Amino acid sequence: MAKVELNQDLCVGCGMCAQQNEEYFEFGDNGLSHVIKEEVAPEDIESVKESVEICPTEAISLVEE
């Protein structure tokens, strides 16, 4: 099983993750992205990996358990 994590201290709210992966990320009231679904379905792993790669501040990580 894999989980997606987002470090709020590193997030700058560019929105690339939420645009690419609306199922896993959204903007909060503070203008920063938030994870809305932690557990990543096997069929979504590649898509979430792309979100990890495009994050300009490296705030997103995919943890495989």
C-alpha positions, 0 to 999 in steps of 0.5 A: 500500500502507498500513501501520499503526504504533503508537507504544509511547511514546504507548500507554496500553493502553486496548485499544480498537484490539485490541477493534475490530481483532483482526487488526491489534492485540493486547495484549503482556505489558507491557499495551500494544497491539502491531501484529501485522500491519503491511501493511493489506489494501485491504479493511481500510483503513476499519476501521484508519482507525477504530482510528486515530480512536478511539485516545485518545492518537493512538498509531496512524497509517496510513501510505500508501505 
